[in-house]
Amino acid sequence: MNEDECSDLQQCEMDALAAIYGEYVDDTARFEYSAAQPVHGSVEVEVDSGVAQQLLENVDTDIRHLPPIKMTFTLPPAYPLSDAPQIDVSCCWLDDQAIEAAKRQLAAIWELQQGMGVLHSYIDALKYDILASVQKVTIGSTSDRETIVAYDREQKRKEFEAQSYTCAICIEEQSGKHCLRLSCGHVFCRSCLSSYLGILIEEGSVNQLQCPDVQCRKSSAAQITDAEMDELLSPEQISRYRRLYEQRKIDGDRTRYAWCPRAGCGRGVECDAQLDRLCQCTCGYAFCRLCLRTWHGPNFCEVKSVQKIVELYIQAVREDDNSARRQKMEKQYGVGVLQKLLREHEQENASIDYIRGSTQQCPKCRFGIEKAYGCNHMHCSQCDTHFCYLCGELLNKDNPMWHFNTARSGCNRRLFEGIEGTGGNPEEQIEADNFNLMIRLAFDSDDDD
């Protein structure tokens, strides 16, 4: 046996196969090899789409393409004159039984053609005879399924890019390389889709990110997927979309979501489905959905702003006896607590009304002063200010009576207005009358002088 002759025969066979199955020559098989001794290489035999669809008829999937069958080979020094090539067959959708049957078929070819190059015959057998004998597709592990899905996706992409489409937005025919088919099946050019989605995000219309086709917009079903957004939008646009979408989602359903109130966090939190009002943020903070304070178990929320709570409760009661807002507040704070706050609020308002009706504030220090009897010239003991009880105007400390004795004043000759009685008991009334009489006499004597 002459090894040099075998080497020459091997090189001739490699050159012939490279010429037949080289790149851009035959798309039914991909051939590659290394001339380093021993010569070795591989062949990937493509599965015709028609054959693939027949094999996938009984498989519940939308896969239309199957990955190729791969044959690796190593040529011993005595090949092809005496020794057979060492081969291995692999395919992620064939079971072990089918692969072993394929190897036996290839071995039988060597027995018939020993002494000649058989790799071309092996490839033909894989393309026609062995594929024709396959009865079913077997998808075993998860990794095999992922391999098949990825291959099918890539083949569909190539088919799509090889065609032309009319964009429904710009009404121009575009190559598939510049278009995108959405999950609903409609096709648009990437430029138009990017601009369309970018405008919606800029305007804050994140709930309208869907296929721009008229029928899809009517149904509001064909939403743009995350994968499609990754292809069409910039990272900044995607970030803004997700931020706005989360904000709309949480603000739109406060019975299910809440914002974490912890300083420096502010993440959106989905409330616990088992414990009403409990929210557990990923930062570790557990809080009440209603009051946004640290989780307090089944206890009612603590009332912090009494005035605000009372005002809101009064509005809720006026709306409807069984309004949703009223029920929510009673659930949050308790009916008894709210009714008690309401009574205290009414009592406080009554006191405020009395004080406002029976006192006058000092115009300088705002201290409230009540006049039991006497004239309307007031002297504030807090800041030593003189003012008129009727109109609140500041009075000249050296001549306070000018305000009551000049025609230009709105309080002219009203110094003693309102001092006729106090409404108290008879003894207090007599005392007040005597005191007021003394004041009148004193001022009358000043006028006579």
C-alpha positions in Angstrom: 0.0 0.0 0.0 1.4 3.4 -0.9 0.5 6.1 1.7 1.5 8.8 -0.7 -1.0 7.5 -3.2 -3.7 7.5 -0.5 -2.8 11.1 0.5 -3.1 12.2 -3.1 -6.5 10.5 -3.4 -7.6 12.1 -0.2 -6.6 15.6 -1.4 -8.4 15.1 -4.7 -11.5 14.0 -2.9 -11.4 17.0 -0.5 -10.9 19.4 -3.5 -13.9 17.8 -5.3 -16.2 18.1 -2.2 -15.1 21.7 -1.6 -15.9 22.5 -5.2 -19.4 20.9 -5.0 -20.4 22.0 -1.5 -18.3 25.1 -1.0 -19.7 28.4 0.2 -22.3 29.9 -2.2 -22.2 26.8 -4.4 -24.7 24.3 -2.8 -27.0 25.4 0.0 -28.1 21.8 0.7 -24.9 20.9 2.6 -22.0 22.7 4.2 -18.6 21.1 3.9 -15.3 22.0 5.6 -12.1 20.2 6.3 -8.5 20.5 7.6 -5.6 19.1 5.5 -3.5 18.5 8.6 -2.8 14.8 9.0 -4.9 13.0 9.5 -7.3 14.8 7.3 -10.6 15.5 9.1 -13.7 17.6 8.6 -17.4 17.8 8.8 -20.5 18.0 6.6 -23.9 19.5 7.6 -26.7 18.3 5.5 -29.7 20.7 5.4 -33.2 19.3 5.8 -35.5 20.4 3.0 -38.4 22.6 4.3 -40.9 20.2 2.8 -39.4 17.2 4.5 -39.2 19.2 7.8 -42.9 20.1 7.7 -43.9 16.5 7.0 -41.8 15.4 10.0 -43.3 18.1 12.2 -46.9 17.5 11.3 -47.7 15.6 14.5 -45.6 17.9 16.7 -47.5 20.7 18.6 -45.2 23.6 17.6 -45.0 26.4 15.0 -41.4 25.3 14.0 -41.0 25.0 10.3 -37.3 24.3 10.0 -35.1 21.6 11.5 -31.3 21.9 12.1 -29.0 20.0 9.8 -27.7 16.4 10.3 -24.0 16.7 11.0 -21.4 14.1 9.9 -17.8 14.4 11.1 -15.1 12.3 9.5 -11.4 11.5 10.0 -9.5 9.8 7.2 -6.9 7.2 8.2 -3.6 7.1 6.3 -4.7 4.0 4.3 -8.0 5.5 3.2 -9.5 5.0 0.6 -7.5 2.0 -0.6 -8.0 -0.2 2.4 -9.3 1.5 5.5 -12.8 3.0 6.0 -13.2 6.6 7.1 -14.0 7.1 10.8 -17.3 8.8 11.0 -19.8 10.1 13.6 -23.4 11.3 13.0 -25.2 13.7 15.3 -28.6 15.4 15.2 -30.5 17.1 18.0 -33.9 15.9 16.7 -33.0 12.2 16.0 -33.1 9.6 18.7 -30.2 7.1 19.3 -31.9 4.4 17.3 -32.2 6.5 14.2 -28.6 7.7 14.4 -27.3 4.1 14.7 -29.4 3.1 11.7 -27.8 5.9 9.7 -24.3 4.8 10.7 -25.1 1.2 9.5 -26.3 2.6 6.2 -23.1 4.5 5.7 -21.0 1.4 6.7 -22.8 -0.6 4.0 -21.9 1.9 1.4 -18.2 1.5 2.3 -18.6 -2.3 1.9 -19.9 -1.8 -1.6 -17.4 1.0 -2.7 -14.2 0.0 -0.8 -11.1 1.3 -2.5 -12.8 4.5 -3.7 -13.7 7.8 -2.1 -17.1 7.4 -0.4 -17.7 10.7 1.3 -19.7 12.1 -1.6 -21.9 8.9 -1.5 -22.2 9.4 2.3 -23.5 12.9 1.8 -26.0 11.8 -0.9 -27.2 9.0 1.5 -27.8 11.5 4.3 -29.6 13.9 1.9 -31.9 11.4 0.4 -32.0 7.9 1.7 -31.5 8.4 5.4 -33.8 11.4 5.7 -36.5 9.6 3.7 -36.4 6.7 6.3 -36.9 9.0 9.3 -40.4 8.5 10.7 -40.6 11.1 13.5 -38.9 14.0 15.2 -37.7 13.3 18.8 -37.0 16.4 20.9 -35.3 15.2 24.1 -33.6 17.7 26.4 -34.5 21.4 26.9 -31.2 22.3 25.3 -32.2 20.4 22.2 -35.5 22.2 22.0 -33.7 25.6 22.5 -31.3 24.7 19.6 -34.2 23.8 17.3 -36.1 27.0 18.2 -33.0 29.2 17.6 -32.3 27.5 14.3 -35.9 27.9 13.1 -35.9 31.6 14.1 -32.7 32.2 12.2 -34.0 30.5 9.1 -37.3 32.4 9.2 -35.3 35.6 9.5 -33.2 34.8 6.4 -36.4 34.0 4.5 -38.0 37.3 5.6 -34.9 39.3 4.7 -34.8 37.8 1.2 -38.2 39.3 0.3 -39.6 42.9 -0.1 -42.6 44.4 1.7 -44.7 47.6 1.4 -44.7 49.6 4.7 -48.2 50.6 5.7 -46.9 53.8 7.2 -44.7 55.3 4.5 -46.3 53.3 1.7 -42.8 52.5 0.3 -41.5 49.1 -0.7 -38.6 48.0 1.5 -36.2 45.1 1.6 -36.9 42.6 4.4 -33.6 43.6 5.9 -35.0 47.0 6.7 -38.4 45.8 7.9 -39.8 44.0 11.0 -42.7 41.6 11.2 -44.5 42.2 14.5 -46.0 39.3 16.5 -49.4 40.0 15.0 -48.0 39.4 11.5 -48.1 43.0 10.2 -44.9 44.3 8.5 -43.5 47.8 8.7 -40.1 49.3 7.9 -37.9 49.7 11.0 -37.5 53.5 10.5 -41.2 54.2 10.6 -41.8 51.8 13.6 -39.0 53.4 15.6 -40.3 56.9 15.0 -43.9 55.9 15.8 -43.0 54.2 19.0 -40.6 57.0 20.0 -43.3 59.6 19.7 -45.7 57.6 21.9 -43.1 57.2 24.6 -42.1 60.9 24.4 -45.8 61.8 24.9 -46.2 59.4 27.7 -48.8 57.2 25.9 -47.2 54.0 27.1 -50.5 52.1 27.1 -50.8 52.6 23.3 -47.6 50.8 22.3 -49.1 48.4 19.9 -49.2 47.6 16.2 -50.1 50.7 14.2 -52.4 48.8 11.9 -56.0 50.0 12.0 -57.5 46.6 12.9 -54.9 46.0 15.6 -55.5 49.4 17.2 -59.2 48.7 17.3 -58.7 45.4 19.2 -56.0 46.8 21.5 -54.5 43.3 21.5 -51.3 43.5 19.4 -49.0 45.0 22.0 -45.3 45.6 21.1 -43.2 42.8 22.8 -40.1 43.4 24.8 -38.0 41.7 22.0 -39.5 44.1 19.4 -38.8 47.1 21.5 -35.1 46.0 21.9 -34.8 46.0 18.1 -36.5 49.3 17.5 -35.8 51.6 20.5 -32.7 53.1 22.2 -31.8 52.1 25.7 -33.0 55.6 26.9 -36.4 55.2 25.3 -36.8 51.7 26.7 -35.9 53.0 30.2 -38.4 55.8 30.0 -41.1 53.4 28.7 -40.6 51.0 31.6 -40.5 53.7 34.1 -43.8 55.3 32.8 -45.4 51.9 32.4 -44.7 50.9 36.0 -45.9 54.2 37.2 -49.2 53.9 35.3 -49.6 50.3 36.5 -49.1 51.1 40.2 -51.1 54.3 40.2 -53.9 52.6 38.3 -54.4 49.9 40.9 -53.6 51.0 44.4 -55.4 48.0 45.8 -52.7 45.7 44.4 -49.6 47.9 44.1 -47.8 50.6 46.1 -44.6 52.6 46.0 -42.0 51.8 48.6 -41.9 54.8 51.0 -38.4 54.0 52.2 -36.0 56.9 51.6 -33.7 56.2 48.6 -35.8 53.3 47.4 -39.1 54.2 45.7 -39.5 50.9 43.9 -42.9 49.6 42.8 -44.2 46.8 45.1 -46.9 44.2 44.5 -48.9 43.7 47.7 -49.2 40.4 49.4 -52.1 38.3 48.1 -52.6 36.6 51.4 -52.3 39.4 53.9 -54.4 42.4 53.1 -52.5 45.7 53.1 -49.0 44.1 53.6 -46.3 45.1 51.1 -42.8 43.6 51.1 -40.3 45.6 49.0 -37.2 43.9 47.5 -35.2 46.3 49.7 -36.5 44.5 52.7 -38.9 47.1 54.0 -42.3 45.8 55.0 -45.1 48.4 55.1 -48.8 49.0 55.1 -50.4 49.7 51.7 -52.9 52.2 53.1 -50.8 54.4 55.4 -47.3 53.6 53.9 -45.8 53.2 57.4 -44.0 50.2 58.9 -46.2 47.1 58.8 -48.4 47.1 61.9 -50.2 43.8 61.4 -54.0 43.7 61.8 -54.1 47.0 63.8 -55.8 50.0 62.4 -53.5 52.7 60.8 -52.4 55.4 63.2 -54.0 58.8 62.6 -51.3 61.5 62.1 -53.1 64.4 60.4 -56.4 64.5 62.3 -57.7 67.6 60.5 -57.0 66.2 57.1 -58.5 62.8 57.9 -61.7 64.4 59.4 -62.1 66.6 56.3 -61.7 63.6 54.0 -64.2 61.5 56.0 -66.8 64.3 56.0 -66.5 64.5 52.2 -66.9 60.8 51.9 -70.0 60.7 54.1 -71.5 63.6 52.1 -70.9 61.7 48.8 -72.7 58.6 49.8 -73.4 56.6 52.9 -71.8 53.5 51.3 -69.2 55.2 49.1 -66.0 53.3 48.3 -63.9 56.0 49.9 -65.9 55.9 53.1 -65.6 52.1 53.3 -61.8 52.3 52.7 -61.3 54.9 55.5 -63.4 53.0 57.9 -61.5 49.9 57.1 -58.2 51.7 57.5 -58.8 53.7 60.7 -61.9 52.0 62.2 -65.4 53.3 62.5 -65.2 54.1 66.2 -62.0 56.1 65.8 -63.4 58.2 62.9 -66.7 59.0 64.8 -64.7 60.1 67.8 -62.5 62.4 65.7 -65.7 63.7 64.1 -67.2 64.6 67.5 -64.0 66.3 68.7 -63.8 68.2 65.4 -67.4 69.5 65.8 -66.7 70.6 69.4 -63.4 72.3 68.4 -65.2 74.2 65.6 -67.9 75.4 68.0 -65.1 76.7 70.3 -63.4 78.4 67.5 -66.6 80.0 66.3 -67.2 81.3 69.8 -63.7 82.7 70.1 -63.9 84.4 66.8 -67.2 86.0 67.6 -66.3 87.2 71.1 -62.6 88.3 70.8 -60.5 90.6 68.8 -56.8 90.0 67.9 -54.2 92.5 68.7 -53.1 93.9 65.3 -49.4 93.7 66.3 -48.8 90.4 68.2 -52.1 88.7 67.2 -52.9 87.9 70.8 -56.7 87.2 71.2 -58.4 89.6 73.6 -62.0 89.2 74.9 -63.9 92.3 76.1 -66.2 91.5 79.0 -67.3 95.2 79.5 -65.8 98.6 79.1 -65.2 100.9 76.1 -63.8 99.9 72.7 -60.3 101.3 73.4 -58.2 98.2 74.0 -54.8 97.9 75.5 -52.8 94.7 74.8 -51.0 93.4 77.9 -48.6 91.3 75.7 -47.0 94.0 73.6 -48.3 97.3 75.1 -50.3 98.1 71.9 -53.4 100.3 71.9 -56.1 99.5 69.3 -59.8 99.8 68.5 -61.9 96.7 69.4 -64.4 97.4 66.7 -62.2 97.7 63.6 -58.8 96.5 65.0 -57.0 99.7 63.9 -53.8 100.7 65.8 -54.4 103.8 68.1 -52.0 106.6 69.0 -50.7 105.7 72.5 -50.6 109.4 73.5 -54.1 110.3 72.1 -56.1 107.1 71.6 -59.5 109.0 71.8 -58.8 110.8 68.5 -60.0 107.7 66.7 -63.4 107.9 68.4 -63.8 111.7 68.2 -63.1 112.5 64.6 -65.6 112.5 61.8 -63.1 110.9 59.4 -63.0 107.7 61.4 -65.5 104.9 60.9 -65.6 104.5 64.6 -66.6 108.2 65.4 -68.6 108.4 68.6 -68.6 104.6 68.9 -66.3 104.4 71.9 -69.1 102.9 74.1 -70.8 100.9 71.5 -71.8 97.4 72.6 -71.2 97.9 76.4 -74.9 98.0 77.4 -74.8 94.4 78.7 -72.8 91.3 79.1 -75.4 88.6 79.2 -74.1 87.3 82.6 -75.7 87.1 86.0 -77.5 90.2 87.5 -74.6 91.0 89.9 -72.1 91.0 87.1 -74.5 93.1 84.9 -74.8 95.7 87.7 -71.1 95.9 88.1 -70.5 96.2 84.4 -73.2 99.0 84.1 -71.6 100.9 86.9 -68.2 100.6 85.4 -69.4 101.7 82.0 -71.3 104.7 83.5 -68.1 105.9 85.2 -66.3 105.7 81.8 -69.0 107.7 80.1 -69.0 110.4 82.9 -65.2 110.6 82.7 -65.2 111.2 78.9 -68.2 113.5 79.1 -66.4 115.7 81.6 -63.4 115.8 79.2 -65.7 117.1 76.4 -67.0 119.8 78.7 -63.5 121.0 79.5 
